[in-house]
Amino acid sequence: MNKDRKAVIWLAGICAFGFIIHLFSSILLPFVVGMAIAYFLDPVADCMESKGLSRGGSTCLILLTFFVAAITLLLLLIPLLQTQVIEFVNLVPKIVKAGQAQIQPYLEQLRADLPPDAIKGISEMVGTYAGKIANWLTIILAGLWNGGVALFNVLSLIVITPIVAFYLLRDWDTITAKVDSWLPRHNAPTIREQLLAIDGTIAGFVRGQSTVCLVLAALYGISLTVIGLESGLLLGIGAGLISFVPYFGAAAGMIVGVGIAIVQFPEWTTVAIVGSVFLFGQTLESYVLTPRLVGDRVGLHPVWIIFALLAGGAVMGITGVLVAVPVAAVIGVLTRFSLTRYLASDLYNGHKDKNA
């Protein structure tokens, strides 16, 4: 079989796989979550198995501990956050009114300095772009809702995810060995090498970034609670957990936090302290946490991550957001591999003269 025909077969297989995933995207959420749990807990199961415990026993013990810890954490946090959510909803109109009061003098000055035609043009431009942005955000949020909650509700996660995680974690080594046996024998070493690179990228980024998000959530939540900011714990945890999107967590947290502080505190000193918390958190993330816990070895550029998350959310809802980073890692590793091959090929260097 020539190389062109092999390439066509691989491309057709990838396209068919992508079409099937997109076709069933509305029911994939519990399976994706279960697979993610099995993937990240597999090293723990391997370690326990090496100590003499059976694979089935290791799986039961690990998953029981994991889900008990997760449920306990939720039961502890939900009562605290529920009150803060109500407080935050009541604060939103006050924040909007305070923001309008702050910018009103500047708007009045702008109206006085600019001619009416210019003001009309600016208003029309702002209205057009605001409508486009709102429509774009609505599409993404609708995709998240339809793909994650409406068609396959939270109950399916509670019932199906533990079952999927159990069977995948129990049979993980068997599944990977079977898939390995299907690889083309001639290309198997190269494919294994790229799969190991993909595994290292995903594990390094997700495990490292998860730790970064938890540290920032604790830092923001505790700091804002100590300052006395209303809904500070909710805002801090939320800003920390969405910090996997580069710079977005600190920026969103600062905007909302400063808005609440302006409404709540009469003096600007406390408002500045609230802003400083997020500036400190972003500095800590950029120069300490991310270099140490994630590092550059994962090879995922922040812009590429942001694009992958937005594209995944727009195409497949919350399921797309969950698989965005793994897909980005796969594309990144394969792109680097292809570039390495290209730079070493005659196509890049020019055909060598055989008579030389």
C-alpha positions as CSV (number, residue, x, y, z in Angstrom):
1,M,0.0,0.0,0.0
2,N,1.5,3.3,-1.0
3,K,1.8,6.4,1.2
4,D,-0.9,8.4,-0.5
5,R,-3.5,5.6,0.1
6,K,-2.4,5.2,3.7
7,A,-2.8,8.9,4.2
8,V,-6.3,8.8,2.7
9,I,-7.3,5.9,5.0
10,W,-6.0,7.7,8.1
11,L,-7.7,10.9,7.1
12,A,-11.0,9.2,6.4
13,G,-10.8,7.4,9.8
14,I,-10.2,10.6,11.7
15,C,-13.1,12.4,9.9
16,A,-15.4,9.5,10.6
17,F,-14.4,9.5,14.3
18,G,-14.9,13.2,14.5
19,F,-18.3,13.0,12.9
20,I,-19.4,10.2,15.3
21,I,-18.2,12.3,18.3
22,H,-20.1,15.3,17.1
23,L,-23.2,13.3,16.4
24,F,-23.4,11.9,20.0
25,S,-22.0,15.0,21.7
26,S,-25.2,15.6,23.6
27,I,-24.9,12.3,25.6
28,L,-21.1,12.1,26.0
29,L,-20.7,14.2,29.1
30,P,-20.8,11.4,31.8
31,F,-18.6,9.2,29.6
32,V,-16.0,11.9,29.2
33,V,-16.0,12.7,32.9
34,G,-15.8,9.0,33.7
35,M,-12.9,8.5,31.3
36,A,-11.1,11.5,32.8
37,I,-11.4,10.2,36.3
38,A,-10.1,6.7,35.2
39,Y,-7.2,8.3,33.3
40,F,-6.0,10.4,36.2
41,L,-6.5,7.7,38.8
42,D,-4.9,4.9,36.8
43,P,-1.3,5.6,38.2
44,V,-2.8,5.2,41.7
45,A,-4.4,1.9,40.8
46,D,-1.1,0.7,39.3
47,C,0.7,1.6,42.4
48,M,-1.7,-0.2,44.7
49,E,-1.7,-3.2,42.3
50,S,2.1,-3.4,42.6
51,K,1.7,-3.6,46.4
52,G,-0.3,-6.8,46.0
53,L,-3.9,-5.6,45.9
54,S,-6.0,-6.9,43.1
55,R,-7.0,-4.5,40.3
56,G,-10.7,-4.8,41.1
57,G,-10.0,-4.2,44.8
58,S,-7.8,-1.2,44.0
59,T,-10.5,0.3,41.7
60,C,-13.2,0.0,44.3
61,L,-11.1,1.5,47.1
62,I,-9.8,4.4,44.9
63,L,-13.2,5.4,43.5
64,L,-15.0,5.0,46.8
65,T,-12.4,7.4,48.4
66,F,-12.6,9.8,45.5
67,F,-16.4,10.1,45.4
68,V,-16.8,10.3,49.2
69,A,-14.2,13.1,49.3
70,A,-15.9,14.9,46.4
71,I,-19.4,14.6,47.9
72,T,-18.2,15.7,51.4
73,L,-16.5,18.8,49.9
74,L,-19.7,19.7,48.0
75,L,-21.8,19.2,51.1
76,L,-19.5,21.5,53.1
77,L,-19.3,24.2,50.4
78,I,-22.9,24.3,49.1
79,P,-24.4,25.8,52.3
80,L,-21.7,28.5,52.4
81,L,-21.9,29.4,48.7
82,Q,-25.7,29.3,48.5
83,T,-25.9,32.3,50.8
84,Q,-23.2,34.1,48.9
85,V,-25.0,33.5,45.6
86,I,-28.1,35.2,46.9
87,E,-26.0,38.1,48.2
88,F,-24.3,38.5,44.9
89,V,-27.5,38.5,42.9
90,N,-28.8,41.3,45.2
91,L,-25.6,43.2,44.6
92,V,-25.7,43.2,40.8
93,P,-28.1,46.1,40.4
94,K,-26.1,48.2,42.9
95,I,-22.9,47.4,41.0
96,V,-24.4,48.5,37.7
97,K,-25.8,51.7,39.2
98,A,-22.4,52.5,40.8
99,G,-20.6,51.9,37.6
100,Q,-23.0,54.2,35.8
101,A,-22.4,56.9,38.4
102,Q,-18.7,56.6,38.0
103,I,-18.6,57.0,34.2
104,Q,-21.4,59.5,33.9
105,P,-19.1,62.6,34.3
106,Y,-16.8,61.3,31.6
107,L,-19.7,60.7,29.3
108,E,-21.0,64.2,29.9
109,Q,-17.6,65.6,29.2
110,L,-17.3,63.5,26.0
111,R,-20.7,64.8,24.8
112,A,-19.6,68.4,25.4
113,D,-16.3,68.0,23.5
114,L,-17.4,66.0,20.5
115,P,-19.8,67.1,17.7
116,P,-23.2,65.4,17.5
117,D,-22.3,63.5,14.3
118,A,-19.3,61.9,16.0
119,I,-21.3,60.9,19.1
120,K,-24.0,59.4,16.9
121,G,-21.4,57.4,14.9
122,I,-19.7,56.1,18.1
123,S,-23.1,55.1,19.6
124,E,-24.0,53.2,16.4
125,M,-20.6,51.4,16.4
126,V,-20.8,50.5,20.0
127,G,-24.3,49.2,19.6
128,T,-23.4,47.1,16.6
129,Y,-20.4,45.5,18.2
130,A,-22.2,45.0,21.5
131,G,-24.9,43.2,19.7
132,K,-22.4,40.9,17.9
133,I,-20.6,40.1,21.1
134,A,-23.8,39.4,23.0
135,N,-25.0,37.2,20.2
136,W,-21.7,35.3,20.2
137,L,-21.8,34.8,24.0
138,T,-25.4,33.7,23.7
139,I,-24.5,31.0,21.2
140,I,-21.7,29.7,23.3
141,L,-23.8,29.7,26.5
142,A,-26.7,28.0,24.7
143,G,-24.3,25.3,23.5
144,L,-23.0,24.8,27.0
145,W,-26.6,24.5,28.3
146,N,-28.0,22.3,25.6
147,G,-25.0,20.1,25.5
148,G,-24.5,19.7,29.2
149,V,-27.7,20.2,31.2
150,A,-30.9,20.2,29.2
151,L,-30.3,17.0,27.1
152,F,-28.4,15.0,29.7
153,N,-29.0,16.3,33.1
154,V,-27.1,16.2,36.3
155,L,-28.7,12.9,37.4
156,S,-27.0,11.1,34.5
157,L,-23.6,12.3,35.8
158,I,-24.4,11.0,39.3
159,V,-25.6,7.6,38.0
160,I,-23.5,6.9,34.9
161,T,-20.2,8.5,35.7
162,P,-19.2,6.2,38.6
163,I,-20.1,3.2,36.5
164,V,-18.1,4.3,33.5
165,A,-15.2,5.3,35.8
166,F,-15.2,1.9,37.6
167,Y,-15.1,-0.2,34.4
168,L,-12.6,1.9,32.6
169,L,-10.3,2.1,35.6
170,R,-10.5,-1.6,36.2
171,D,-9.8,-2.5,32.6
172,W,-7.5,0.4,31.7
173,D,-4.4,-1.7,31.2
174,T,-6.3,-4.3,29.2
175,I,-7.8,-1.6,27.0
176,T,-4.5,0.1,26.3
177,A,-2.8,-3.3,25.5
178,K,-5.6,-4.2,23.1
179,V,-5.4,-0.8,21.3
180,D,-1.6,-1.2,21.1
181,S,-2.0,-4.6,19.4
182,W,-4.1,-2.9,16.7
183,L,-1.3,-0.4,15.7
184,P,0.4,-1.0,12.4
185,R,3.5,-3.0,13.2
186,H,5.9,-1.0,11.0
187,N,4.8,2.4,12.5
188,A,4.0,1.2,16.1
189,P,7.2,2.5,17.7
190,T,6.6,6.0,16.2
191,I,3.0,6.0,17.2
192,R,3.8,4.9,20.8
193,E,6.4,7.7,21.0
194,Q,3.8,10.3,20.0
195,L,1.2,8.8,22.3
196,L,3.6,9.1,25.2
197,A,4.3,12.7,24.3
198,I,0.5,13.4,24.2
199,D,0.1,11.6,27.6
200,G,2.9,13.7,29.1
201,T,1.4,16.9,27.8
202,I,-2.1,16.2,29.0
203,A,-1.0,14.9,32.4
204,G,1.5,17.7,32.9
205,F,-0.9,20.5,32.0
206,V,-4.1,19.2,33.6
207,R,-2.6,18.0,36.9
208,G,-0.4,21.1,37.1
209,Q,-3.1,23.5,36.2
210,S,-5.6,21.9,38.5
211,T,-3.1,22.5,41.4
212,V,-2.7,26.1,40.3
213,C,-6.4,26.7,40.2
214,L,-6.9,25.2,43.7
215,V,-4.1,27.3,45.2
216,L,-5.6,30.5,43.6
217,A,-9.1,29.6,44.7
218,A,-7.9,29.2,48.3
219,L,-5.8,32.4,48.1
220,Y,-8.6,34.5,46.6
221,G,-11.4,33.0,48.7
222,I,-9.5,33.4,52.0
223,S,-8.1,36.9,51.3
224,L,-11.5,38.4,50.2
225,T,-13.3,36.8,53.2
226,V,-10.7,38.3,55.5
227,I,-11.1,41.7,53.9
228,G,-14.8,41.4,54.5
229,L,-16.0,41.6,50.8
230,E,-19.6,40.5,50.4
231,S,-19.7,37.2,48.4
232,G,-15.9,37.1,48.7
233,L,-15.7,33.4,49.2
234,L,-17.9,32.7,46.1
235,L,-16.0,35.2,44.0
236,G,-12.6,33.9,45.1
237,I,-13.3,30.3,44.5
238,G,-14.9,31.1,41.1
239,A,-12.0,33.3,40.0
240,G,-9.5,30.6,41.1
241,L,-11.3,27.7,39.4
242,I,-11.6,29.5,36.0
243,S,-7.9,30.4,36.1
244,F,-7.3,27.5,33.7
245,V,-8.2,30.1,31.0
246,P,-5.0,32.2,31.0
247,Y,-5.5,35.6,32.7
248,F,-9.3,35.3,32.6
249,G,-9.7,34.3,36.2
250,A,-7.8,37.3,37.7
251,A,-9.3,39.8,35.2
252,A,-12.9,38.7,35.8
253,G,-12.4,38.5,39.5
254,M,-10.8,41.9,39.7
255,I,-13.6,43.5,37.7
256,V,-16.4,42.0,39.8
257,G,-14.5,42.3,43.1
258,V,-13.7,46.0,42.6
259,G,-17.3,46.6,41.5
260,I,-18.6,45.0,44.7
261,A,-16.0,46.9,46.8
262,I,-17.0,50.2,45.3
263,V,-20.6,49.6,46.3
264,Q,-19.8,48.1,49.8
265,F,-16.9,50.3,51.1
266,P,-16.9,54.1,51.3
267,E,-13.1,54.4,51.3
268,W,-10.9,53.7,48.2
269,T,-8.2,52.1,50.3
270,T,-10.2,48.9,50.7
271,V,-11.2,48.9,47.0
272,A,-7.5,49.1,46.1
273,I,-6.7,46.2,48.5
274,V,-9.3,44.1,46.7
275,G,-7.7,44.9,43.4
276,S,-4.3,44.1,44.8
277,V,-5.4,40.6,45.8
278,F,-6.0,39.7,42.2
279,L,-2.9,41.5,41.0
280,F,-0.9,39.5,43.5
281,G,-2.6,36.2,42.5
282,Q,-1.9,36.8,38.8
283,T,1.7,37.6,39.5
284,L,2.1,34.6,41.7
285,E,0.5,32.4,39.0
286,S,2.7,33.8,36.2
287,Y,6.1,33.8,37.9
288,V,5.9,31.1,40.6
289,L,3.0,28.6,40.3
290,T,2.7,28.0,36.5
291,P,6.5,27.8,35.9
292,R,6.9,25.3,38.8
293,L,3.8,23.2,38.5
294,V,3.1,23.4,34.8
295,G,6.2,24.6,33.1
296,D,7.0,25.0,29.4
297,R,7.4,21.3,28.8
298,V,3.7,20.9,28.0
299,G,4.1,23.0,24.9
300,L,0.5,24.5,25.0
301,H,0.5,28.3,24.3
302,P,-2.0,30.3,26.3
303,V,-3.6,31.7,23.1
304,W,-4.0,28.1,21.7
305,I,-5.7,27.0,25.0
306,I,-8.1,30.0,24.9
307,F,-9.0,29.2,21.3
308,A,-9.5,25.5,22.0
309,L,-11.7,26.1,25.0
310,L,-13.9,28.6,23.1
311,A,-14.1,26.4,20.0
312,G,-14.9,23.3,22.1
313,G,-17.7,25.2,24.0
314,A,-19.2,26.5,20.8
315,V,-19.2,23.2,19.0
316,M,-20.0,20.6,21.7
317,G,-21.1,22.6,24.8
318,I,-19.6,21.7,28.2
319,T,-18.4,18.3,26.7
320,G,-16.4,20.3,24.2
321,V,-14.8,22.4,27.0
322,L,-13.8,19.2,28.9
323,V,-12.1,17.6,25.8
324,A,-10.7,20.9,24.5
325,V,-7.3,20.6,26.3
326,P,-6.7,17.0,25.4
327,V,-7.6,17.7,21.8
328,A,-5.3,20.8,21.8
329,A,-2.5,18.6,23.2
330,V,-3.0,16.0,20.5
331,I,-3.0,18.6,17.8
332,G,0.0,20.3,19.3
333,V,2.1,17.1,19.6
334,L,1.2,15.9,16.1
335,T,1.9,19.4,14.6
336,R,5.4,19.5,16.3
337,F,6.1,15.9,15.0
338,S,5.0,16.9,11.5
339,L,7.2,20.0,11.5
340,T,10.2,18.0,12.7
341,R,9.7,15.5,9.9
342,Y,9.2,18.4,7.4
343,L,12.3,20.2,8.5
344,A,14.3,17.0,8.0
345,S,12.8,16.2,4.6
346,D,14.0,16.9,1.1
347,L,10.8,19.0,0.7
348,Y,12.3,21.6,3.1
349,N,16.0,21.2,2.3
350,G,15.7,20.6,-1.4
351,H,16.3,17.4,-3.3
352,K,19.9,16.2,-2.9
353,D,22.0,15.7,-5.9
354,K,22.6,12.0,-6.1
355,N,25.7,12.5,-8.3
356,A,27.4,14.8,-5.8
